[in-house]
Amino acid sequence: SQQGEEDPQALSIQEGENATMNCSYKTSINNLQWYRQNSGRGLVHLILIRSNEREKHSGRLRVTLDTSKKSSSLLITASRAADTASYFCATGGGAAGNKLTFGGGTRVLVKP
Amino acid sequence: DAGVIQSPRHEVTEMGQEVTLRCKPISGHDYLFWYRQTMMRGLELLIYFNNNVPIDDSGMPEDRFSAKMPNASFSTLKIQPSEPRDSAVYFCASRETGVGGELFFGEGSRLTVL
């Protein structure tokens, strides 16, 4: 079973626009991570936010975490064609211990 | 560092054949994970090791699947006998010690069982 569920499943935007995707999870966590996967490639870590943090930034990425609602969001600002990929949230620690459980992902298409 | 190295990148085999997938984790990483990715089921954790010891294999689908880690720099995932429903991309990932840290993924092994 998947711990995290992303929403929407797919997103199509124009270059320069912002892309927002959400993740909901079920059990307690120590942290939540976001990964990117380009077609045919492995996953690449983007950002980690701990359960005691509410917001974190990294370059054009902004992640929020609301543990009371068991949800997180990833915002990509000023998107580029190179941002076209699938984005996954993953939850670790807490009830899951050392496991990192991934959601179903959001497919993002950035049109030039 | 070369990152996590998986082989083969692509494997096409016939039902009933044995398949062995290989992984070399990043040097110094204590944890190694095997995931399977399919369109229908997404990314599923199959098994993970800590210091070469299998910790949780509850995700291994059935007895046809086995995984070993004979040393800190090598792991295998074996399927015997293979079935068409095993077709998927299999990822190996590793990370340093500590709870819930960043995973480093290999490029995956795409398995097709005919």
Interface residues (C-beta under 8 A of the other chain):
Chain A: Q2 I29 N30 N31 Q33 Y35 R41 G42 L43 V44 H45 L48 F88 A90 G92 G93 A96 G97 N98 K99 L100 T101 F102 G103 G104 G105
Chain B: V4 Y31 F33 Y35 G42 L43 L45 Y48 N50 I55 D56 F91 A93 V99 G100 G101 E102 L103 F104 F105 G106 E107 G108
